[in-house]
Amino acid sequence: MFDANMRHSPEGTAFFAKVLSTNDALKSHGIDEGDFIQCVKLASEPDQARARVELKSGDIEVSHVDSLDSYWLVYEGMADGSDFISPDSKKICMDMLA
């Protein structure tokens, strides 16, 4: 599941999300609970939202519909460092860009 901030952000938005729960498909790409992931919003319809997760091993696509019962991703802040609620998560995410 994507939180409301992820579902309602405009197409093309680059942001970070925190993985609150995961599934076998995400785990097979090395994504675990508690990880921060860099994403780009691919589709803007809230109920059909899709995002590209940018990984060093290669990008994968995730969708709100596919995730409803299997994983939960929560918006953390923008890829440019703005809009973070938590200074701790901002530091972790910005360090990922270095």
Secondary structure in CASP SS format (residue, H / E / C, confidence):
PFRMAT SS
TARGET T0000
AUTHOR 0000-0000-0000
METHOD secondary structure of the structure
MODEL  1
M C 1.00
F E 1.00
D C 1.00
A H 1.00
N H 1.00
M H 1.00
R H 1.00
H H 1.00
S C 1.00
P C 1.00
E C 1.00
G C 1.00
T C 1.00
A E 1.00
F E 1.00
F E 1.00
A E 1.00
K E 1.00
V E 1.00
L E 1.00
S E 1.00
T C 1.00
N C 1.00
D H 1.00
A H 1.00
L H 1.00
K H 1.00
S C 1.00
H C 1.00
G C 1.00
I C 1.00
D C 1.00
E C 1.00
G C 1.00
D C 1.00
F E 1.00
I E 1.00
Q E 1.00
C E 1.00
V E 1.00
K E 1.00
L E 1.00
A E 1.00
S C 1.00
E C 1.00
P H 1.00
D H 1.00
Q H 1.00
A C 1.00
R E 1.00
A E 1.00
R E 1.00
V E 1.00
E E 1.00
L C 1.00
K C 1.00
S C 1.00
G C 1.00
D C 1.00
I E 1.00
E E 1.00
V E 1.00
S E 1.00
H H 1.00
V H 1.00
D H 1.00
S H 1.00
L C 1.00
D C 1.00
S C 1.00
Y C 1.00
W E 1.00
L E 1.00
V E 1.00
Y E 1.00
E E 1.00
G E 1.00
M E 1.00
A C 1.00
D C 1.00
G C 1.00
S C 1.00
D C 1.00
F C 1.00
I C 1.00
S C 1.00
P H 1.00
D H 1.00
S H 1.00
K H 1.00
K H 1.00
I H 1.00
C H 1.00
M H 1.00
D H 1.00
M H 1.00
L H 1.00
A C 1.00
END
